[in-house]
Amino acid sequence: MFTGIIETLGTVTDLFADQGNLHLTIASNLAQELKIDQSIAHNGICLTVVAIADGLHTVTAIDETLNKTNLRHLQKGDLVNLERCMQMNGRLDGHIVQGHVDQTAVCTIYKELEGSWEYTFEYDTTQGNVTVEKGSICINGVSLTVVNSQRNSFSVAIIPYTYEHTNLQQVKKGTIVNLEFDVIGKYVARLMQR
């Protein structure tokens, strides 16, 4: 369980394909605090740490994960949003995030405003996911508030702190991002279908 509040950025230092799996090695200032078998969110994807060495940690993504997320597009040098699991005695500063990406979306509009940034994303509605005006959405692991909710698109506004401390700074028109829709909204939508 996560909150969508990014702890730090990591840098992809190595990608190694092994049959249907992809092993990713990430450099970050969290590496020395991690342990083998720990869950950590990478761009909102809960992955298990399988190796640690010299400021680096390695995780493995299976074919299912690669097909549903933007991990398959990562290259050496790319920035990755990192968040460790939330502690039960801590504050929930973002919203409840499971680390289970529902689908990807593409950035269709990127606007630099006076002191903030606005992004619009389009996604495939055939998977049954929906956004709600002023509801929560997780983009690349970042907890954000939905504005301008439409049938197959929505926008978010980014403050300077979030822009500077997450990989949203690299998102431009055409960039593919991971989406995790609000877990409560998903259950309500499923109940409404019955």
C-alpha positions as CSV (number, residue, x, y, z in Angstrom):
1,M,0.0,0.0,0.0
2,F,1.3,3.4,-1.0
3,T,0.2,7.1,-0.8
4,G,1.3,8.5,-4.1
5,I,3.7,10.9,-2.4
6,I,7.1,10.3,-4.2
7,E,10.1,10.0,-1.9
8,T,12.8,10.4,-4.4
9,L,13.8,10.0,-8.1
10,G,15.9,7.1,-9.2
11,T,17.9,6.8,-12.4
12,V,17.7,3.7,-14.6
13,T,21.3,2.4,-14.9
14,D,20.7,-1.0,-16.5
15,L,17.9,-2.9,-18.3
16,F,18.3,-6.7,-18.8
17,A,15.7,-8.8,-20.7
18,D,15.5,-12.4,-19.5
19,Q,12.9,-14.5,-21.4
20,G,9.6,-12.6,-20.7
21,N,11.0,-10.6,-17.8
22,L,12.8,-7.3,-17.5
23,H,15.3,-6.7,-14.8
24,L,15.7,-3.0,-14.0
25,T,18.6,-1.6,-12.0
26,I,18.0,1.8,-10.4
27,A,20.4,4.3,-8.7
28,S,18.9,6.3,-5.9
29,N,19.6,7.7,-2.4
30,L,17.1,5.1,-1.1
31,A,19.2,2.1,-2.1
32,Q,21.1,1.9,1.2
33,E,17.8,1.8,3.2
34,L,16.2,-1.0,1.1
35,K,16.3,-4.7,1.8
36,I,15.8,-7.7,-0.4
37,D,12.2,-8.8,-0.8
38,Q,10.9,-5.2,0.0
39,S,8.1,-3.8,-2.1
40,I,8.8,-0.4,-3.6
41,A,6.7,1.6,-6.2
42,H,8.5,2.5,-9.4
43,N,6.4,4.9,-11.5
44,G,3.5,3.6,-9.4
45,I,4.2,-0.1,-10.0
46,C,4.8,-2.2,-6.9
47,L,7.9,-4.3,-7.6
48,T,10.0,-6.5,-5.3
49,V,13.7,-5.6,-4.6
50,V,15.8,-8.6,-5.7
51,A,19.3,-7.3,-5.4
52,I,21.1,-4.3,-3.7
53,A,24.7,-3.1,-4.3
54,D,26.6,0.2,-4.1
55,G,23.7,2.7,-4.2
56,L,21.7,0.5,-6.7
57,H,18.8,-1.8,-6.4
58,T,17.3,-4.2,-8.9
59,V,13.7,-5.3,-9.5
60,T,12.1,-7.6,-11.9
61,A,9.0,-6.9,-14.0
62,I,7.2,-9.9,-15.6
63,D,5.5,-9.9,-19.0
64,E,2.0,-9.1,-17.5
65,T,3.5,-5.9,-15.9
66,L,5.4,-4.9,-19.0
67,N,2.2,-5.2,-21.1
68,K,0.1,-3.0,-18.8
69,T,2.6,-0.3,-17.9
70,N,5.2,2.1,-19.3
71,L,8.2,0.1,-18.0
72,R,8.8,-1.4,-21.5
73,H,9.5,2.2,-22.7
74,L,12.2,2.9,-20.1
75,Q,15.8,3.5,-21.3
76,K,19.1,3.9,-19.5
77,G,19.2,7.4,-17.9
78,D,15.4,7.7,-17.5
79,L,14.1,9.0,-14.2
80,V,11.8,6.8,-12.1
81,N,9.5,8.0,-9.3
82,L,10.2,5.9,-6.2
83,E,8.1,5.4,-3.1
84,R,8.4,2.8,-0.3
85,C,5.3,1.3,1.3
86,M,3.4,3.5,3.7
87,Q,3.8,2.9,7.4
88,M,0.6,2.2,9.3
89,N,1.5,4.8,11.9
90,G,2.1,7.5,9.4
91,R,0.0,10.2,7.8
92,L,-1.8,9.4,4.5
93,D,-0.7,12.6,2.7
94,G,-1.9,11.5,-0.8
95,H,-4.6,8.9,-1.3
96,I,-4.8,5.1,-1.0
97,V,-2.6,3.7,-3.8
98,Q,-2.2,0.0,-4.3
99,G,0.8,0.0,-6.7
100,H,-1.3,-1.9,-9.3
101,V,-1.4,0.1,-12.5
102,D,-4.7,-0.2,-14.3
103,Q,-3.6,1.0,-17.7
104,T,-1.5,3.6,-19.5
105,A,-2.5,6.9,-21.0
106,V,-0.9,9.3,-23.4
107,C,-0.3,13.0,-22.8
108,T,-2.2,15.0,-25.4
109,I,-1.7,18.5,-24.1
110,Y,1.1,20.0,-22.1
111,K,0.9,23.6,-20.9
112,E,3.4,25.6,-19.0
113,L,1.4,28.2,-17.1
114,E,2.5,31.1,-14.8
115,G,4.0,29.1,-11.9
116,S,2.4,25.8,-12.7
117,W,1.9,23.1,-15.3
118,E,-1.2,21.5,-16.8
119,Y,-1.3,18.1,-18.5
120,T,-4.2,16.5,-20.3
121,F,-4.2,12.7,-20.7
122,E,-6.3,10.4,-22.9
123,Y,-7.0,6.8,-22.0
124,D,-8.9,3.8,-23.4
125,T,-12.3,3.6,-21.8
126,T,-13.0,0.1,-22.9
127,Q,-11.3,-1.1,-19.7
128,G,-14.1,0.4,-17.6
129,N,-12.0,3.0,-15.8
130,V,-13.4,6.4,-15.1
131,T,-12.3,9.7,-13.5
132,V,-14.3,12.0,-11.4
133,E,-14.0,15.8,-11.2
134,K,-11.8,16.6,-8.1
135,G,-11.3,12.9,-7.5
136,S,-7.9,11.2,-7.1
137,I,-5.7,9.8,-9.8
138,C,-2.2,8.3,-9.6
139,I,0.0,9.2,-12.6
140,N,3.4,7.4,-12.6
141,G,2.9,6.9,-8.9
142,V,2.1,10.5,-8.1
143,S,-1.1,11.2,-6.2
144,L,-2.9,14.0,-8.1
145,T,-6.4,15.7,-8.3
146,V,-8.5,15.3,-11.5
147,V,-9.7,18.4,-13.2
148,N,-11.8,18.6,-16.4
149,S,-12.9,15.0,-16.2
150,Q,-14.2,13.8,-19.6
151,R,-15.3,10.5,-21.0
152,N,-11.9,9.4,-22.1
153,S,-9.6,12.2,-20.8
154,F,-8.8,14.3,-17.9
155,S,-6.4,17.0,-16.8
156,V,-4.2,17.6,-13.8
157,A,-2.4,20.7,-12.5
158,I,1.2,20.4,-11.1
159,I,2.7,22.8,-8.6
160,P,6.5,23.6,-8.8
161,Y,7.5,21.2,-6.0
162,T,5.9,18.2,-7.7
163,Y,7.3,19.2,-11.0
164,E,10.8,19.5,-9.7
165,H,10.7,16.3,-7.5
166,T,9.1,13.8,-9.9
167,N,9.5,12.6,-13.4
168,L,6.5,14.6,-14.5
169,Q,9.1,17.1,-15.5
170,Q,9.9,14.8,-18.4
171,V,6.3,14.3,-19.6
172,K,5.5,16.1,-22.8
173,K,2.9,15.6,-25.5
174,G,3.0,12.0,-26.7
175,T,4.5,10.6,-23.4
176,I,3.0,7.4,-22.1
177,V,2.3,7.3,-18.4
178,N,0.9,4.8,-15.9
179,L,-2.5,5.3,-14.4
180,E,-3.9,3.9,-11.2
181,F,-7.5,4.9,-10.8
182,D,-9.0,5.6,-7.3
183,V,-9.6,2.2,-5.6
184,I,-12.9,3.4,-4.1
185,G,-14.1,4.7,-7.4
186,K,-13.3,1.4,-9.0
187,Y,-15.4,-0.5,-6.5
188,V,-18.3,1.9,-6.9
189,A,-18.1,1.6,-10.8
190,R,-18.1,-2.2,-10.5
191,L,-21.1,-2.2,-8.2
192,M,-23.0,0.1,-10.6
193,Q,-22.4,-2.4,-13.4
194,R,-24.3,-5.1,-11.6
